[in-house]
């Protein structure tokens, strides 16, 4: 739902409370939906993928970095969705392992999901999941082609790297291990390139990176600052 998320975050100020996002979708209809039911459905889906709650680390971090670089938005949205959606996450290794230019079949993605969650989905539902997951990877830039889909290289940016490293940290990765997590892998860059982009993110104050030879330390004083309680 990259198009909807972009429209929403472009319309709601950074300082908005949780209720502001629901009001923008349901009351103000900033997503231009045709009925109240489709507005509420969009709100539900967006909350499932992105939380829309400044009182949560995942959404606040996404919001903090959202306006930093428009080119980073597809990967920022993907990374947050990966943290939230187990079906998308079930296909992450498959996508990351594919060589650039390789064919990407929705049926193969569906098979990855049914392998991860055997007996959970009928053939028809699994096929729909495969198509939806292929669309998600396409919106993020890791898959291209309308009909014949192929693996393409993601456009990794420092803002996306900062968010991926934060997700890795929250998953208990540390040091160079932060650059080897599933979150880092979908950025489609070598460890050296990710370190260079992390350095650029550090210069912007999004993360704190320290390197001494093979020793790497990353901290997140800004992104993981304490959550402020609402007044």
C-alpha positions, -999 to +999 in steps of 0.1 A: +000+000+000+028+024-009+006+048-028-019+051+001+009+054+028+026+081+008-006+101+004-014+096+041+020+107+055+021+136+030-012+149+044-009+143+081+017+164+100+046+147+118+033+159+151-001+143+147-014+119+173-026+084+165-062+096+161-051+121+134-043+093+109-077+077+114-094+110+110-075+118+078-086+085+062-121+081+075-134+116+081-114+136+056-111+108+030-076+119+019-072+086+001-103+094-021-121+062-014-157+057-027-174+046+005-172+046+043-165+008+042-135+012+018-122+040+040-124+018+071-109-011+052-079+010+041-074+022+076-074-014+089-049-026+063-026+004+068-027-001+106-019-038+101+012-030+080+024+002+095+007+007+129+000+044+123+008+050+160+035+075+170+036+057+204+053+027+187+090+025+178+084+010+143+060+037+131+078+066+148+111+055+132+094+052+098+079+087+103+112+102+115+129+091+082+100+094+058+107+130+047+145+126+047+148+112+011+118+106-012+138+079-031+140+059+001+103+056+006+097+023-012+123+005+009+112+022+042+077+010+036+088-025+027+110-028+058+082-018+081+058-041+063+084-070+066+085-064+104+047-066+105+036-091+079+046-128+084+035-137+049+057-111+032+086-121+056+081-158+045+093-149+010+121-126+020+149-151+018+137-164-015+137-129-030+171-120-015+187-152-028+175-146-064+201-133-089+193-099-105+174-107-137+160-140-126+124-148-132+100-143-103+069-164-103+039-156-080+034-193-077+069-197-063+062-170-037+030-187-028+049-220-023+073-203+000+043-191+021+027-226+022+060-242+031+063-218+060+027-223+071+016-257+059-021-264+058-030-228+065-042-217+031-062-233+003-047-233-032-068-203-043-059-183-013-022-191-015-023-181-052-038-147-042-011-143-015+016-150-041+002-123-064-001-098-036+034-105-023+048-102-058+031-068-060+047-057-027+082-066-038+075-048-070+064-016-053+097-018-032+118-021-064+131-057-059+108-071-087+100-054-120+078-063-150+040-062-153+036-096-167+069-114-169+083-104-135+121-105-129+143-098-099+156-062-100+180-044-077+166-022-049+176+014-046+192+014-012+196+048+005+211+059+038+176+065+053+165+029+045+198+016+059+193+034+091+158+019+095+170-016+085+198-014+111+173-003+138+151-033+130+182-055+133+191-040+166+155-046+179+160-082+168+191-084+190+218-081+162+249-061+171+280-049+154+286-063+119+258-086+125+234-057+119+246-057+083+237-094+078+201-095+090+171-102+067+164-065+069+198-056+056+197-083+029+167-068+011+186-036+006+206-054-022+240-040-014+273-055-003+284-052+033+309-026+023+283-005+005+259-007+035+287+004+058+293+034+035+256+043+035+254+038+073+283+063+076+262+088+056+232+081+079+255+087+109+266+120+094+230+131+092+224+122+129+200+093+122+222+067+138+256+067+155+283+046+137+318+040+151+344+019+132+378+008+143+392-018+119+369-048+119+351-036+150+318-018+142+294-003+168+261+012+159+238+029+183+204+045+179+201+074+204+177+094+181+156+067+166+152+048+199+147+078+221+121+074+248+085+075+236+068+107+249+035+101+267+006+121+253-004+151+273 
